[in-house]
Amino acid sequence: MSLSAIAKPILYSYWRSSCSWRVRIAMNLKEIPYDIKPISLIKSGGEQHCNEYREVNPMEQVPALQIDGHTLIESVAIMHYLEETRPQRPLLPQDVHKRAKVREIVEIICSGIQPLQNLIVLIHVGEEKKKEWAQHWITRGFRAVEKALSTSAGKYCVGDEISMADCCLVPQVFNARRFHVDLRPYPIILRIDRELESNPAFRAAHPSNQPDCPPELPNK
Ligand SMILES: O=C(O)/C=C\C(=O)CC(=O)CC(=O)O
């Protein structure tokens, strides 16, 4: 086995990137030790655009995970890799219908909400319109998530076991608060977010507990 295959995984991460945060939660839940390599999405126009990092992730985004001698990108693909190679503390239910529900909620958030309100899109939309834009897409998506949860949720998004859906939901709720979305119409989302707040794996993955979190939290 090569040295890189047994090295401690390295996660290229940004403290308040919701996609990095999903993977941090999954790594923590599965108790996989890893080192963080911070990539600032804002310093000098964004370190994700430098030549060196483009070699790691040609999408010029975080996260990227170096693990088992491979470099993986895209948070959902990474979570599935972790699930398939580290089945301890499963993040997908056994039941096929419940699995479909987990994937549905993951997809709503990771395709239907977050990409529309991420940094590159908001820069394009412009400072003046960005808050209204982000609120629009998060509200639209949360309506669908809340509806899905009305039949799937137990203690967590799907039943009583934490799944990939929860790894995606909590960071998206943080983004919703950041853009001052009125969350009162989504009581199930709020209840699950509150439930997971004190979970150690979620707490350790929180932006405020990251090595690159600035001492003064900007809230723009
Ligand atoms: O500090 C910043 O303002 C820069 C970037 C982010 O927040 C990350 C995002 O683009 C949002 C997200 O991950 O959903």
The ligand as a Tripos MOL2 file, in Angstrom:
@<TRIPOS>MOLECULE
LIG
   14    13     1     0     0
SMALL
NO_CHARGES

@<TRIPOS>ATOM
      1 O1        -17.6410   34.0020    3.6180 O.co2     1 LIG1
      2 C1        -18.1110   34.2430    2.5130 C.2       1 LIG1
      3 O2        -18.8610   35.2210    2.3340 O.co2     1 LIG1
      4 C2        -17.7690   33.4100    1.3580 C.2       1 LIG1
      5 C3        -18.2770   32.2090    1.0110 C.2       1 LIG1
      6 C4        -19.3190   31.5070    1.7440 C.2       1 LIG1
      7 O3        -19.8670   31.9670    2.7010 O.2       1 LIG1
      8 C5        -19.6840   30.1500    1.2750 C.3       1 LIG1
      9 C6        -20.7830   30.1480    0.3120 C.2       1 LIG1
     10 O4        -20.6240   30.3620   -0.8560 O.2       1 LIG1
     11 C7        -22.1270   29.8290    0.8220 C.3       1 LIG1
     12 C8        -22.3780   28.3550    0.9030 C.2       1 LIG1
     13 O5        -21.4810   27.5670    1.1100 O.co2     1 LIG1
     14 O6        -23.5340   27.9550    0.7640 O.co2     1 LIG1
@<TRIPOS>BOND
     1     1     2 2
     2     2     3 1
     3     2     4 1
     4     4     5 2
     5     5     6 1
     6     6     7 2
     7     6     8 1
     8     8     9 1
     9     9    10 2
    10     9    11 1
    11    11    12 1
    12    12    13 2
    13    12    14 1
@<TRIPOS>SUBSTRUCTURE
     1 LIG1         1 GROUP 0 **** ****
